[in-house]
Amino acid sequence: MAWSPDGRSVAFIAVEGDRSNLWVARSDGIEANRVDLGSELSFALPQWRPPDGNELLLVGSTSTAEDLLPEFGYRDLHGFYEDPTATGSALYLLRSDGSNLRRITAPSGDANDYGVVSWTPDGSRILTQSAIPTTGYIVARLLRPDGTEVKAVAPKTGDETVSPLVSPDGTQVAYVDAVADGPWTIRIEPIDGSAKATEIDVPWGGQAATFRWSPDGEQLIVSHQYYKETWLFDASGGPGTRATWTDPGSNAWQRVAP
């Protein structure tokens, strides 16, 4: 599910038969409506386009809801977790009233594609990830709203880059530079590529992890589902601090008013 930028609506995905469909509900609970997008595709990961929410970004797939949703639910949080099975996935854009549905990327045959997707705060760019056809490794990608690629974030020391997350102010992107089935590093770099990336080494290997920016963009909270640890890292680099609590993996930051 996703809140609209004005907080008055919630977009969510509901399973109906072997497909998953988009619904939009008023946040006061008075009304909820199914958005008719046809019956040929299943959908996941609705994302309102900021700053005004006049459009919605979706992942659509020719696979059934059973194949699509469990994988995207896990990969949205963890980068990877289960063996994916959904194929034929692509990014779709539509108006918030449900009209003008159009595909903005080519359908993919790789089951790992588009498991993470988000907008930059100004709505001018899309962050996602998809496989390199020749190797099958995943790379983080920065796209324009029409789906054309601005750049791919190539790995520097590992095999792939996954789970890109834009900073709250839209100026930086954090991602995992991972060795397949091995250790990984969080890298933070300006979204325009104007400076060298900051490297944050995490105290474990494997890819079953999740991380989030703090609202002020100064820290990252990182947790791992296998090792049952939660760490806090300064976005400017340096060693992390292990938290006194264990996060179950679905972490978020509370936004406290000044």
N, C-alpha and C positions, 0 to 999 in steps of 0.2 A: 504494500500500500504506500501511498505518497500524499502528503498534505499539499494543497495548492498554495502558492506564494501568499495569498491573502488570508489563508487559514479557514476559509469558508467552505471548502470542499475537500473530499478525500477520494482519490482514485485507487481502485483496488482490483484484484483479479479473482474471479470466482470460477470454479470448475462446473461445467454443465455437460454431462455425458463424457465423451472422449476429448472435448475441447475446453480451453480456458478462455474466458471472455472478460472484457473490460467493463467495469461498473464505476459510476461516479455518484457519490452520496453527499448530501449537505451535512456539514459537521454538527448541526443542531439536531440531527436525527430525524428530521421531518420527511425527507425524501431521498430515495435511491433509485437510480435508473441504469439499466443495462444499455451500453453503447453498441449498437448493431454494426459489427465490422465484418459480417459474413461468417460462413461456417467452414472455410477452407483452412484456417490457421488457428493455432493456439497462441496465447499471448502471455507475457511475463514482464516484470520490472517496469511498471509505469513511472514516468518521470515528467513532471510539469516543467515546461520551459520557462526559466526566469527571464526577466524580472516580473512579467505580468501574468504568466500562466495561460497565455492564449493558445498554446499548443501543447501536445503531449507526445513524448517519445516512448516507444514500446519496443520490446523484442518480440518478434513474431516467428513462428516455426511451423513447418508442415508436420512436425511430430505431434503425437497426442499429448494431452495435458499430463498424463501419467509419466511420460518420458521427459517432458520439458520442466515441469515445476519443481520436482524434488531436487534436480540438479541445479537449477538456477537459485533456489532458496539457499542451498549450501554454498554455492560459489559466490553469491552476492556477499556472504559473510566471510568466507574463508579463502577466496581465490580458487582453491580446489579442495575437494573433500571426498566425494564419491566418484566412481567411474561414470562419466556422463554417457548418455544414450541418445539425447535429442540431436537431430540434424536438420538441415534446411533452414537454419536460423538467419535472420536479417534484422536490421533496424528499420522501424517504421515511424513516420511522423503523421499526426493528424491535428486538426483544429480541436479546441477544447469542447466544442459542441458536437463532436463526433464526425464531422464532415471532412472531406478531402484526405482520406487515408492514402498515403503513398509510401512505397518502399524507397529508402535512401541508400541502402548498401546491397550488394549482390548476395543472394542466398548462399549460405556456406554449407559445405559438407563436413566440416569439423565440429565435433560435439562440444568443444571447449569455447567456441566463439561467443562473444557478447555476454559472458557470464557476469561481467561487471560493466555498468554503464551509468554515467552521470553527466550533468551539465556544469559548465563553469558558471559562476554567479551572475554574469551578465548575459548568459544565454547565447554567447557567440561561438562556443566550442562544445564538443562532446568528448568525454573521456571514456574509452572502452578498451577491450582487449580481443585479439583474435590470433589465429595460428598462422605461422609461416608455412605456405603449402609444401615447400620442398623438405622441411625438417619436422613439421608438426609441433614445434615449440611455439609457445605463446609470446606475443609482444604487446605491450601497452601502446595504444594509438590515440592520437589527437585528431578529431575530425571537425570539419565545418558542418553547419546545420543541414546542408544538402547531402552529407555523407561522404564528400571527397576528403581525402586525407591531407592533413597539414604536415604531420610527421609521425613516424614510428619511433618509440623509445627503445633503442637497441640495447641488449645486455652488454655490460662492460667486463664483468668477471664471471658471470654465470652463463646459463643456457637460454634464459628467457626473462622477460619482465612482465609482472602480473599485478593485478589489483591496484590500478592507478586511482588516486584520490586527490582532488584539487583542494587547495587550502581555502579557508573561509573567505579570504579577501580576493581569491582568484589569481594570485600572482605566482603561486608555486604548485608543483605537483609532487606527491609522494608515491612511490611504487616499490615493489619488491624485485630485486635483482637476484634471481634464484638459480642454483645449480640443481638440475633435476634429481630428486630424491636425496638432496644434500643440503648444505647450509645456505642461508640467504641473508641478504643485506637490504635494509631500507635505504633508498636514495631519495633525496629531496633536492629539486632543482627548479630554477625559474621556469615558468611555463613557456616563456619565449626563448629559452635556451641561452640566455645572455650571460650565464655564469656557470662555473663548474658545480657539479652536484655535491651536496653534503652526504656523507656516508654514515649510517648508523648500523653497527653490527649487533645482531640479536643473539641471545645466549642459547639458541637451539637450531636444529635443522628441520627439514621437512616443510611442507607448504600448508598444513592445516592450521592457519593462523588468521587473525583478523586485527586490523588496526584502524584507528579513527583520529582525526585532528581534534584538538581542543578548540573551543569557539574563538579563542584569541589567536589561534594559529601558532602558538609557542610550544606546544607539546603534542606528542602522539601517545595514545594508550594502545598497547599491544597485548593480545592474549592468545594463548595456544590451547587448542582443545585436547591434545594428547598429553602434554606435559602439565596441564592444569596450573599454569602460571600467568600472572598479569604483571606487565612492566610499564613504566612511564619513561619516555625518552624526550629529551630536549630537542626541538627541531633544528637547533643550531649545531647539533652534534654532541659527542661525548658519551660516556658510559651511562647506561640507564639505571633506574632504581626499581627494584622489585617491590610491588605493592604488597600491603599486609593482607589484602583480600584476594580471592580467586574469582575471576570473572568467568561466567559460563560460556562466553564467546560472542554474545550479542550485545556488545558494549556501545555506549553512547555517553555524551557529555551533557550534564545539565547546564542550561544557559541561565546564569544568575544576573538579574538586573543590576546596573551600577549603583 
